[in-house]
Amino acid sequence: MDWIEAPVFRSLLEPLKVLGMPRNAGVLIGTLTMAMVVGAGMIWFLAVTVVLVVLANIMGKHDPWFFDIMRDLIKLPEVLD
C-alpha cells in the first residue's frame, strides 16, 4: 500500500520533557528536593539536585524512554526467576 500516507507528529513519538529531562523524572526530583529542603531544612541537598538534574538530562538525551523502561522494570513481578 504505497499510496497511503499519513502525517506523524513529532509530539506523538517523543516523551514529554521538563527542563530537558522526561517529565516523570523532573517531578520526582523536584518533589524530593522540596521535601528535603523545605521540610527537613537540608540546604546542601540543592547541590545533590543539580547533579541529579544533569544526570537525568544526559540519560534523557541518550535514551528518551530510559525512565519509562526503568519504572516498568521496577513494577515487574519477580516471575522470571
Order of alpha helices (4+ residues) and beta strands (2+ residues): beta-beta-alpha-alpha-alpha
